[in-house]
Amino acid sequence: MSPSPLSYKDAGVDIDAGDALVERIKPLAKKTLREGVLAGIGGFGALFEVPKRYREPVLVSGTDGVGTKLRLAFEWNMHDTVGIDLVAMSVNDVLVQGAEPLFFLDYFACGKLDVEVAAAVVGGIARGCELSGCALIGGETAEMPGMYPQGEYDLAGFAVGAVEKSKILSGADVKAGDIVLGLASSGVHSNGFSLVRKCIERAAGTLPATLDGQAFRDAIMAPTRLYVKSVLALLAMHPVKALAHITGGGLLENIPRVLPDGTAAHLKKGSWPRTELFAWLQSTAAIDDHEMNRTFNNGIGMVVVVDPSIAGAAAAMLREAGETVHVIGAIAPRGAGASVVIA
């Protein structure tokens, strides 16, 4: 007796569901179209032409994920903003080199495709691309039975930007006396969530109803702030010396990445507000200030280093663009101490 036929769907892969998702994605991606896109969603490869306004374009690329923040998205059924996180983690990194993000690709992997959930996630990705002015030009949806538990997925994102060779930000010109501006974060962003989840477990049954005027879950899941448009506008008008995206490693480990040898950032404790969110995390985790500053952004999502002569104008321009800006410190000669001092 011959065996009964098996289809791909019998094996757990629903091609029709994948096709339905692609159709849902197309109008979302269309909203992100910009100059340079030659061919996007649906082809084997996405085509992009570097805009001709660049004379000596240097391509800058970045890739990242969302991390264990996704576990809370699964548990709380909050899928519509993790796509913004995915975009922000890559385009904010590309921005730090002085580059304009041009296009973005995503990778969505799951055991069984839920079109509604996937569409919510990709909707967030498209929204993140809109907010950062880059095109959602392609991606991959992988349905892999047996690889992921039911109801779970993973995300990866890839951004490519461009910067004039002569305008690459390397931090080489940073010197003692320069001013350090801090741009407020929207919350935890997408780093430190293994500790955030431990805090939630520890405080189970006594979780606050609200933090900083938001429902507790909304405050925890607030998407990573996109700094692209405001900072690009600043770069077009003022000579910024360095940028640092405050991600894993916090203020203590990200700022040194853009400082020349022999310099340190001296940050003034209390020069930016302490939010209820970070106060709750610190008290619940029972950790000291040092551990907080190397685990979380602690309220500062992007650092901008400028000459003191333009610090006021730069801060004013960023505020007009919608950023909350604080003068958080200055660059000093580095002796035998740490490269970032918060006192």
Secondary structure, 3 states (H helix, E strand, C coil): CCCCCCCCCCCCCCHHHHHHHHHHHHHHHHCCCCCCEEECCCCCCCEECCCCCCCCEEEEEEEECCCCHHHHHHHHCCCCCHHHHHHHHHHHHHHHCCCEEEEEEEEEEECCCCHHHHHHHHHHHHHHHHHHCCEEEEEEEEECCCCCCCCCEEEEEEEEEEEEHHHCCCCCCCCCCCEEEEEECCCCCCCCHHHHHHHHHHCCCCCCCEECCEEHHHHHHCCCCCCHHHHHHHHHHCCCCEEEECCCCHHHHHHHHHCCCCEEEEECCCCCCCCHHHHHHHHHHCCCHHHHHHHCCCCEEEEEEECHHHHHHHHHHHHHCCCCEEEEEEEEECCCCCCEEEC
